[in-house]
Amino acid sequence: MQTQKKALMRTRKRKIMNKEEKITLLTENGESLDFFVLEETRINGKNYLLVTDEEDEKADGECYILEDTSGDEEEEAVYQFVEDEQELNDVFQIFTQLLDDADVELQK
């Protein structure tokens, strides 16, 4: 699993594609990045997404954990890649448990 240091902003609405949610994130430089949401969870009042850059379920893709850093009143969600190793490991373990029955294999 890789981490990146850019904070990202999600478009206002998620698009549903083949049972998976596709989100388009805009970097601070205005570059669009598409990710597919595998799972989401809330831990200690923080929302997290487990996303992948690969649309094809059978292909290998990179997974990322994003934390929602926006306020409840904001129209657009602001996501940041989780960089803290302890937080990354803790949230990764939760996602591994949540996806235990799914046809998804997570590796660090």
Residue pairs with C-beta under 8 A, 6 or more apart in sequence:
1 62
1 63
1 64
1 65
1 88
1 92
1 107
1 108
2 62
2 64
3 64
3 81
3 82
3 83
3 88
4 64
4 81
5 81
5 83
6 27
6 28
6 81
7 28
7 69
7 78
7 79
7 80
8 25
8 26
8 27
8 33
8 66
8 78
8 79
8 80
8 81
9 25
9 26
9 76
9 77
9 78
9 79
10 23
10 24
10 25
10 26
10 76
10 77
10 78
10 79
11 23
11 24
11 25
11 26
11 76
12 75
12 76
14 21
14 22
14 23
14 37
15 21
15 22
15 23
15 24
16 22
17 36
17 55
20 36
20 37
20 38
20 55
21 36
21 37
22 34
22 35
22 36
22 37
22 55
23 34
23 35
23 36
23 37
23 49
23 51
24 32
24 33
24 34
24 35
25 32
25 33
25 34
25 35
25 79
26 32
26 33
27 33
33 53
34 53
34 55
35 51
35 52
35 53
35 64
36 51
36 52
36 53
36 54
36 55
37 49
37 50
37 51
38 50
38 51
38 52
38 63
38 95
38 99
38 104
39 49
39 50
39 95
39 98
39 99
40 47
40 48
40 49
40 50
41 47
41 48
41 91
41 94
41 95
41 98
42 48
43 90
43 91
43 94
46 67
46 68
47 67
47 68
48 65
48 66
48 67
48 68
48 82
48 91
48 94
48 95
49 65
49 66
49 68
49 79
50 63
50 64
50 65
50 95
50 99
51 63
51 64
51 65
51 66
52 61
52 62
52 63
52 64
53 61
53 62
53 64
54 60
54 61
54 62
57 103
63 106
64 81
65 81
65 82
65 88
65 91
65 92
65 95
66 79
66 80
66 81
66 82
67 79
67 80
67 81
67 82
68 77
68 78
68 79
69 78
69 79
69 80
70 76
70 77
70 78
70 79
82 88
82 91
92 106
92 108
95 106
96 106
99 106
